[in-house]
Amino acid sequence: MKKSIITVLILFCFLITGFSFAGDKPVKNSKNSAKKVLNSTNSDKDILTWVRYDEGMKLAKASGKKVFLEFTTTWCGWCKKMHATTFKDPKVIELLNNYFVTISVDGDSRDSLNVDGFITTEKGVTREYGVSSYPTYWFLESDGGKIAPMKGYKDRNVLEDILDYLKDDTYKTVEFGEFLAKKKEDAKKTP
């Protein structure tokens, strides 16, 4: 009888330990999670590159490029699908690398950022932009001025249209519906 109680207690301890570790998220090492910084002059045009928020905002100011700001998490299924599909598309990669600085922010991360002398975290930046669901994207001017947010998964065709619309400031003079209609009309004229 004593052996069976001890056996049950040992199994119970293993189960509790297993469940408590199963829910833990891996701690990411800041050095390993640093994203490689590449720009449009890189010879490897088929790679979409992501930078940290603080680095990206400096790059945007220096280059005059707009910002494509991604808010993601490690557990977000739609975020993973975007990276596996839409962000693998050569046209999307070309548009983002040529006209935007691509910044990725992990909404759950407490990694420290230094934004013009102000110390914050990725989670703090997420709150600053009012992000409540993932993925969420923000389009910004090179000086950080907000253009518009975009929520949820987008296929390559939708994102290409949006990037085309924003890249040359067309959004400042033409409504998006008008832009799409003209683009569709132009495509019909092309043999």
C-alpha positions as CSV (number, residue, x, y, z in Angstrom):
1,M,0.0,0.0,0.0
2,K,2.8,2.4,0.9
3,K,4.6,1.7,-2.4
4,S,1.5,2.5,-4.5
5,I,0.9,5.8,-2.6
6,I,4.6,6.7,-3.2
7,T,4.3,5.7,-6.9
8,V,1.2,7.8,-7.3
9,L,2.9,10.8,-5.6
10,I,6.0,10.5,-7.8
11,L,3.8,10.3,-11.0
12,F,1.8,13.3,-9.8
13,C,5.0,15.3,-9.2
14,F,6.2,14.4,-12.7
15,L,2.9,15.4,-14.2
16,I,2.8,18.8,-12.4
17,T,6.4,19.5,-13.4
18,G,5.8,18.6,-17.0
19,F,2.7,20.8,-17.2
20,S,4.4,23.7,-15.6
21,F,7.3,23.6,-18.0
22,A,5.0,23.0,-21.1
23,G,3.5,26.5,-20.6
24,D,6.7,28.3,-20.3
25,K,7.9,30.4,-23.3
26,P,11.5,30.1,-24.2
27,V,13.5,33.1,-23.1
28,K,15.0,34.7,-26.1
29,N,18.6,35.9,-26.1
30,S,18.9,39.5,-27.2
31,K,22.1,38.8,-29.1
32,N,20.6,35.8,-31.0
33,S,17.3,37.6,-31.7
34,A,19.0,40.7,-33.2
35,K,17.8,40.9,-36.8
36,K,20.2,41.3,-39.7
37,V,20.2,44.8,-41.1
38,L,20.2,44.9,-44.9
39,N,19.2,47.6,-47.3
40,S,18.1,47.8,-50.9
41,T,21.7,47.9,-52.2
42,N,22.2,44.3,-50.9
43,S,22.8,41.9,-53.8
44,D,20.6,39.3,-52.2
45,K,17.2,40.8,-53.2
46,D,15.2,37.7,-52.4
47,I,15.5,38.2,-48.6
48,L,13.2,40.3,-46.6
49,T,15.1,41.8,-43.7
50,W,13.8,43.0,-40.3
51,V,15.3,45.4,-37.8
52,R,14.6,46.4,-34.2
53,Y,12.3,49.3,-33.6
54,D,15.0,51.7,-32.4
55,E,17.4,50.8,-35.2
56,G,14.7,51.0,-37.8
57,M,13.5,54.4,-36.9
58,K,17.0,55.7,-37.2
59,L,17.4,54.0,-40.6
60,A,14.2,55.5,-41.8
61,K,15.2,59.0,-40.9
62,A,18.6,58.6,-42.5
63,S,17.3,57.0,-45.7
64,G,14.1,58.9,-46.1
65,K,12.2,55.5,-46.6
66,K,8.8,54.9,-45.2
67,V,8.4,52.4,-42.4
68,F,6.6,49.1,-42.5
69,L,6.1,48.3,-38.8
70,E,5.1,44.7,-37.9
71,F,3.7,43.8,-34.5
72,T,3.9,40.0,-33.9
73,T,4.3,37.4,-31.2
74,T,5.9,34.0,-31.1
75,W,2.5,32.3,-30.6
76,C,0.6,34.1,-33.4
77,G,-0.4,31.6,-36.2
78,W,-1.5,34.3,-38.7
79,C,1.9,36.0,-38.2
80,K,3.7,32.8,-39.0
81,K,1.5,32.3,-42.1
82,M,2.4,35.9,-43.3
83,H,6.1,35.0,-42.9
84,A,5.7,31.6,-44.7
85,T,3.6,33.0,-47.6
86,T,3.2,36.7,-48.2
87,F,6.6,37.8,-47.0
88,K,8.2,35.1,-49.2
89,D,6.7,36.7,-52.4
90,P,9.5,38.2,-54.6
91,K,7.4,41.3,-55.5
92,V,6.5,42.0,-51.8
93,I,10.1,41.6,-50.9
94,E,11.2,44.0,-53.6
95,L,8.7,46.6,-52.7
96,L,9.5,46.4,-49.0
97,N,13.3,46.4,-49.4
98,N,13.3,49.3,-52.0
99,Y,10.7,51.6,-50.4
100,F,10.4,50.8,-46.7
101,V,12.4,50.0,-43.6
102,T,10.9,46.8,-42.2
103,I,10.7,46.8,-38.4
104,S,9.5,43.9,-36.3
105,V,8.3,44.3,-32.8
106,D,7.4,41.3,-30.6
107,G,4.4,42.4,-28.6
108,D,5.3,40.1,-25.7
109,S,9.0,41.0,-25.5
110,R,10.5,43.0,-22.6
111,D,13.7,43.6,-24.6
112,S,15.0,47.1,-24.0
113,L,15.0,49.7,-26.7
114,N,16.6,53.1,-26.8
115,V,14.5,55.4,-28.9
116,D,16.2,58.8,-29.1
117,G,17.4,58.5,-25.5
118,F,14.0,57.2,-24.2
119,I,14.3,53.7,-22.8
120,T,11.3,51.5,-23.4
121,T,10.6,47.9,-24.3
122,E,9.1,46.2,-27.4
123,K,5.9,45.6,-25.2
124,G,5.9,49.4,-24.5
125,V,6.1,50.2,-28.2
126,T,3.2,47.8,-28.8
127,R,1.1,49.7,-26.2
128,E,2.1,53.0,-27.7
129,Y,0.6,52.0,-31.1
130,G,-2.6,50.6,-29.4
131,V,-2.0,47.1,-30.7
132,S,-4.6,44.6,-29.3
133,S,-4.4,41.8,-31.9
134,Y,-1.8,40.1,-34.0
135,P,-0.6,40.6,-36.6
136,T,-1.0,44.3,-36.8
137,Y,1.1,46.5,-39.1
138,W,1.6,50.2,-39.2
139,F,2.8,52.3,-42.1
140,L,4.8,55.3,-41.1
141,E,6.5,58.3,-42.7
142,S,10.3,58.3,-42.5
143,D,10.1,60.8,-39.6
144,G,7.8,58.4,-37.7
145,G,4.5,60.2,-38.6
146,K,1.6,57.7,-38.7
147,I,0.1,56.9,-42.1
148,A,-2.3,54.0,-41.3
149,P,-2.6,50.7,-39.5
150,M,-3.4,47.3,-41.1
151,K,-4.7,44.4,-39.1
152,G,-4.6,40.7,-39.8
153,Y,-3.3,38.3,-42.5
154,K,-3.0,39.7,-46.0
155,D,-2.2,37.7,-49.1
156,R,0.5,38.8,-51.4
157,N,-1.8,40.5,-53.9
158,V,-3.5,42.7,-51.3
159,L,-0.2,43.7,-49.7
160,E,1.4,44.5,-53.1
161,D,-1.5,46.8,-53.9
162,I,-1.2,48.6,-50.5
163,L,2.6,48.9,-50.8
164,D,2.2,50.3,-54.4
165,Y,-0.3,52.8,-53.2
166,L,1.9,54.0,-50.3
167,K,5.4,53.9,-51.8
168,D,5.2,57.1,-53.9
169,D,2.8,59.1,-51.7
170,T,-0.1,58.3,-54.0
171,Y,-2.3,58.0,-50.9
172,K,-1.9,61.7,-50.3
173,T,-3.9,62.6,-53.5
174,V,-5.9,59.6,-54.6
175,E,-8.4,57.4,-52.7
176,F,-7.4,53.7,-52.5
177,G,-10.5,52.5,-54.4
178,E,-9.7,55.0,-57.2
179,F,-6.1,53.7,-57.2
180,L,-7.2,50.1,-57.5
181,A,-9.6,50.9,-60.3
182,K,-6.9,52.7,-62.3
183,K,-4.5,49.9,-61.7
184,K,-7.1,47.4,-63.0
185,E,-7.8,49.5,-66.0
186,D,-4.1,49.9,-66.8
187,A,-3.7,46.1,-66.5
188,K,-6.4,45.5,-69.1
189,K,-4.6,47.8,-71.6
190,T,-1.3,46.0,-71.2
191,P,-1.2,43.1,-73.8
